[in-house]
């Protein structure tokens, strides 16, 4: 009986002001509240609000059998509390259904796991405290920034009290094996849920693509595809950005009608069900080890770190922000952490073709060099402030 596991990454960064070299030493306000509110207002209206209400309806309609998990970053929660507290209240209502759970995250959606273990652990603890205080839920499954995973991360995550982790089902690591089973880390101490990127991307990327052989994608068709894994899979992990619904795929594409019908179409197959990530790792045994010394991620076709570390601009600014830690004053630590958010470096990416199109989405800059100069100027001001 394959179980469907839905995980939605829910994140928005604190975007930066157009900060020029002439602002260094003059303007200590780095973040563009007007722009951040503009984007959030749009996303809440088009995506978060209608989708969360739909999920609530589907949970009650299926008597709790439909289940989903959310990986909500602290940067987004802070913005929602400030500008859209009604979304927080709706998430609290959903958490009471017991058909929703929250994964552990880095509070600032950072790359700290690659640079500073102690900073990574602190951000994970901060995020856990936030989720517990808001939703009275202690996460037991972890989702790193952009689903980044490597062997040493599993040890860090286990030491922080997590029992499972979600990441990408990278085909060249799996070989002949399937992503539709539970795996475990190299030291056998933590279970791993692997994204079925073919099926997840059918929804998040290809849903409205008329050139795609699967178009139009209907709920009954998709449920039949899942049912085909009977006997050859135990978990179908559908991990995607929450903005898929209403933003990446606009309402006009039929994405909400598709999602509204999907749970019942899946549950029509008596041997299919929905599980939360924590339930899946308890129900199913691990089938094999999933190991990688080099970090993997769900981003881009390469599934590596080049979206954030692929050029000298990104490498330079990442090294600078983490090397600044020892010089920080107490009143600059929160700002320093906001500047760690992976989006800042993602905007500096110089990739083109298909991947480049993805990098342009929600990007406030005209080009990656503008993103670099803005960030670099802010860093210079923060260095100056730390030295004074």
TABELKA-V620124 format. One record per residue. N is the residue number from 1. RES is the residue in one letter. PSI is psi in whole degrees, 0 to 359 (999 if undefined). NEAR is the number of other ideal C-beta (glycine too) atoms within 12 Angstrom. D_FIRST is the distance of its C-alpha to the first C-alpha in Angstrom with 2 decimals. Layout:
((N/RES/PSI/NEAR/D_FIRST) (N/RES/PSI/NEAR/D_FIRST))
This chain:
((1/X/99/24/0.00) (2/X/139/35/3.83) (3/X/137/37/6.38) (4/X/127/45/9.76) (5/X/112/47/12.77) (6/X/130/48/16.13) (7/X/128/49/19.28) (8/X/124/42/22.71) (9/X/125/39/25.84) (10/X/108/43/28.75) (11/X/142/41/32.11) (12/X/140/41/35.68) (13/X/172/36/38.57) (14/X/100/39/42.12) (15/X/153/35/43.93) (16/X/153/41/47.40) (17/X/162/24/50.75) (18/X/89/24/52.78) (19/X/113/33/54.54) (20/X/173/19/57.48) (21/X/333/17/59.71) (22/X/348/12/62.29) (23/X/344/23/59.97) (24/X/127/22/59.83) (25/X/356/19/61.75) (26/X/319/15/62.16) (27/X/116/23/58.78) (28/X/10/20/56.35) (29/X/105/18/53.85) (30/X/340/32/51.25) (31/X/142/30/48.54) (32/X/90/24/48.70) (33/X/323/19/47.79) (34/X/315/16/48.68) (35/X/319/23/46.36) (36/X/317/32/43.50) (37/X/321/21/43.91) (38/X/310/19/44.20) (39/X/317/32/40.86) (40/X/318/37/39.13) (41/X/315/22/40.63) (42/X/315/22/39.32) (43/X/320/35/35.77) (44/X/314/32/35.56) (45/X/315/20/36.86) (46/X/330/25/34.80) (47/X/294/36/31.51) (48/X/308/40/31.04) (49/X/308/30/32.44) (50/X/325/28/30.86) (51/X/318/40/27.40) (52/X/320/38/27.38) (53/X/323/26/28.63) (54/X/317/31/25.98) (55/X/318/39/23.23) (56/X/316/28/25.03) (57/X/318/23/25.12) (58/X/325/34/21.44) (59/X/315/28/20.59) (60/X/322/19/22.98) (61/X/324/20/22.00) (62/X/11/26/18.35) (63/X/42/16/19.68) (64/X/1/22/18.33) (65/X/335/26/14.67) (66/X/130/37/15.54) (67/X/144/35/16.16) (68/X/157/44/18.13) (69/X/152/47/20.13) (70/X/137/44/23.63) (71/X/93/41/25.77) (72/X/123/44/29.21) (73/X/157/44/32.24) (74/X/326/41/35.37) (75/X/322/39/37.50) (76/X/316/41/35.71) (77/X/319/37/35.68) (78/X/317/33/39.41) (79/X/321/35/40.04) (80/X/319/34/38.01) (81/X/328/22/39.91) (82/X/317/20/43.12) (83/X/338/26/42.67) (84/X/66/29/39.63) (85/X/340/17/39.09) (86/X/332/18/37.45) (87/X/320/35/34.36) (88/X/317/30/34.30) (89/X/321/20/34.64) (90/X/320/28/31.72) (91/X/323/38/29.54) (92/X/318/25/30.77) (93/X/317/22/29.77) (94/X/322/38/26.24) (95/X/334/31/26.08) (96/X/346/19/26.99) (97/X/343/29/23.91) (98/X/8/21/21.71) (99/X/9/31/19.19) (100/X/139/37/21.05) (101/X/167/40/21.89) (102/X/137/40/24.28) (103/X/159/47/24.22) (104/X/147/45/27.33) (105/X/171/49/29.55) (106/X/133/46/33.06) (107/X/318/36/35.23) (108/X/18/40/37.13) (109/X/51/42/34.43) (110/X/174/43/36.54) (111/X/26/40/36.56) (112/X/331/37/37.90) (113/X/339/43/35.32) (114/X/342/35/37.19) (115/X/326/31/40.69) (116/X/101/26/41.11) (117/X/319/20/38.85) (118/X/322/18/40.78) (119/X/320/31/40.68) (120/X/311/36/36.93) (121/X/321/28/36.45) (122/X/318/28/38.83) (123/X/324/40/37.06) (124/X/318/40/33.67) (125/X/317/27/35.41) (126/X/318/30/37.09) (127/X/318/44/33.87) (128/X/316/31/32.23) (129/X/322/20/35.32) (130/X/314/32/35.19) (131/X/319/37/31.59) (132/X/319/18/32.39) (133/X/325/18/35.60) (134/X/318/28/34.24) (135/X/3/31/30.83) (136/X/43/16/31.14) (137/X/133/31/28.05) (138/X/112/26/28.04) (139/X/140/39/25.65) (140/X/350/32/23.75) (141/X/138/44/22.15) (142/X/145/48/24.68) (143/X/112/47/25.07) (144/X/164/45/28.26) (145/X/125/47/30.47) (146/X/28/41/29.00) (147/X/28/44/26.12) (148/X/135/42/28.76) (149/X/142/45/27.65) (150/X/165/31/29.55) (151/X/314/29/29.66) (152/X/333/25/32.40) (153/X/320/43/30.68) (154/X/321/37/27.89) (155/X/318/23/30.70) (156/X/317/36/32.31) (157/X/320/41/29.20) (158/X/320/29/28.42) (159/X/336/20/32.08) (160/X/0/34/31.75) (161/X/11/20/29.18) (162/X/149/37/25.86) (163/X/342/31/22.75) (164/X/167/45/20.89) (165/X/149/49/21.89) (166/X/142/57/20.62) (167/X/187/48/22.11) (168/X/140/42/22.06) (169/X/73/39/20.07) (170/X/121/34/23.43) (171/X/324/20/23.17) (172/X/346/16/26.31) (173/X/327/29/25.10) (174/X/326/28/21.72) (175/X/235/13/23.42) (176/X/349/9/21.19) (177/X/165/21/18.23) (178/X/146/27/15.45) (179/X/353/40/15.31) (180/X/31/35/11.50) (181/X/164/33/11.70) (182/X/138/39/13.78) (183/X/176/39/17.37) (184/X/161/28/20.53) (185/X/170/34/24.15) (186/X/326/24/26.91) (187/X/6/20/28.11) (188/X/21/19/24.64) (189/X/349/23/25.36) (190/X/141/37/23.03) (191/X/151/39/19.39) (192/X/128/52/18.90) (193/X/125/51/16.53) (194/X/132/49/17.35) (195/X/130/42/17.80) (196/X/91/40/16.43) (197/X/335/33/19.98) (198/X/309/28/19.72) (199/X/321/41/17.44) (200/X/318/35/19.13) (201/X/338/29/22.50) (202/X/325/32/21.82) (203/X/308/41/22.08) (204/X/330/37/24.59) (205/X/319/31/26.94) (206/X/355/27/26.58) (207/X/315/37/25.86) (208/X/10/24/29.54) (209/X/107/20/30.61) (210/X/343/12/32.04) (211/X/344/8/32.53) (212/X/138/16/28.79) (213/X/338/11/27.36) (214/X/355/22/24.39) (215/X/141/19/26.85) (216/X/141/21/26.70) (217/X/121/34/23.19) (218/X/161/23/21.88) (219/X/320/28/18.93) (220/X/322/20/17.72) (221/X/314/24/18.22) (222/X/320/35/16.34) (223/X/326/30/13.26) (224/X/323/21/13.47) (225/X/318/31/13.75) (226/X/318/41/10.52) (227/X/338/27/8.78) (228/X/346/20/10.67) (229/X/7/29/8.67) (230/X/125/19/6.19) (231/X/349/12/7.44) (232/X/22/17/9.51) (233/X/150/32/8.00) (234/X/332/33/6.34) (235/X/131/47/8.60) (236/X/102/45/10.47) (237/X/108/48/13.76) (238/X/93/46/16.14) (239/X/131/43/19.44) (240/X/164/40/22.65) (241/X/139/39/26.06) (242/X/332/40/26.24) (243/X/354/30/29.29) (244/X/319/38/27.12) (245/X/106/38/27.32) (246/X/338/31/30.93) (247/X/294/31/32.62) (248/X/319/31/31.21) (249/X/107/32/30.01) (250/X/158/19/32.65) (251/X/325/25/32.14) (252/X/342/12/33.95) (253/X/345/26/31.16) (254/X/11/23/28.90) (255/X/325/37/26.50) (256/X/322/30/26.62) (257/X/318/21/25.96) (258/X/310/32/22.94) (259/X/325/41/21.58) (260/X/329/26/22.59) (261/X/342/26/20.55) (262/X/311/42/17.41) (263/X/314/36/15.60) (264/X/326/22/16.20) (265/X/321/28/15.31) (266/X/317/39/11.83) (267/X/347/29/11.52) (268/X/332/20/12.95) (269/X/110/27/9.68) (270/X/341/11/8.69) (271/X/13/20/4.94) (272/X/147/33/5.61) (273/X/178/30/7.69) (274/X/141/41/10.44) (275/X/151/36/11.59) (276/X/156/40/15.06) (277/X/318/47/15.87) (278/X/327/32/17.30) (279/X/322/29/14.27) (280/X/318/42/12.03) (281/X/341/37/14.72) (282/X/323/20/14.98) (283/X/320/23/11.45) (284/X/141/29/10.85) (285/X/155/16/13.69) (286/X/139/27/15.71) (287/X/340/22/15.64) (288/X/173/23/19.11) (289/X/144/23/22.02) (290/X/113/39/22.48) (291/X/144/26/26.23) (292/X/126/29/28.95) (293/X/329/13/32.58) (294/X/135/22/33.13) (295/X/139/34/31.63) (296/X/167/37/28.96) (297/X/171/39/28.09) (298/X/4/40/26.24) (299/X/136/37/29.66) (300/X/176/30/31.17) (301/X/334/23/30.55) (302/X/339/24/31.80) (303/X/35/30/29.34) (304/X/199/29/32.29) (305/X/8/34/34.93) (306/X/343/27/37.36) (307/X/337/36/36.64) (308/X/341/41/38.49) (309/X/23/33/40.46) (310/X/352/27/41.24) (311/X/171/25/44.93) (312/X/329/17/47.95) (313/X/314/30/48.04) (314/X/315/35/44.61) (315/X/318/23/45.32) (316/X/310/20/48.69) (317/X/326/39/47.65) (318/X/316/35/44.64) (319/X/319/20/46.94) (320/X/316/28/49.53) (321/X/322/41/47.37) (322/X/330/30/46.06) (323/X/343/20/49.49) (324/X/347/32/50.93) (325/X/315/25/49.24) (326/X/342/15/52.18) (327/X/356/20/54.68) (328/X/146/24/52.98) (329/X/155/19/54.69) (330/X/324/9/52.76) (331/X/359/13/53.15) (332/X/358/27/51.57) (333/X/317/24/48.37) (334/X/319/24/46.25) (335/X/315/28/47.63) (336/X/319/35/46.95) (337/X/323/35/43.30) (338/X/328/35/43.00) (339/X/352/43/44.44) (340/X/345/45/41.66) (341/X/132/42/39.04) (342/X/332/41/37.47) (343/X/324/40/38.29) (344/X/324/42/41.98) (345/X/331/46/41.48) (346/X/322/45/38.98) (347/X/341/36/41.78) (348/X/359/36/43.97) (349/X/136/37/41.69) (350/X/17/26/43.65) (351/X/153/27/40.84) (352/X/200/15/41.20) (353/X/218/12/39.48) (354/X/315/15/35.85) (355/X/322/23/35.34) (356/X/324/20/38.70) (357/X/321/16/37.71) (358/X/322/24/34.93) (359/X/340/31/37.50) (360/X/345/22/39.81) (361/X/130/22/37.48) (362/X/19/26/38.85) (363/X/119/25/41.42) (364/X/358/30/44.76) (365/X/152/28/46.80) (366/X/331/13/48.47) (367/X/165/20/47.79) (368/X/335/32/46.51) (369/X/326/19/50.12) (370/X/320/21/50.76) (371/X/319/35/47.68) (372/X/311/31/49.08) (373/X/320/27/52.59) (374/X/312/35/51.50) (375/X/318/40/49.41) (376/X/319/32/52.13) (377/X/319/29/54.82) (378/X/319/41/52.85) (379/X/318/37/52.34) (380/X/321/28/56.09) (381/X/320/32/56.80) (382/X/323/40/54.41) (383/X/317/27/56.09) (384/X/318/21/59.45) (385/X/323/26/58.45) (386/X/333/25/57.17) (387/X/342/15/60.47) (388/X/999/13/62.71))
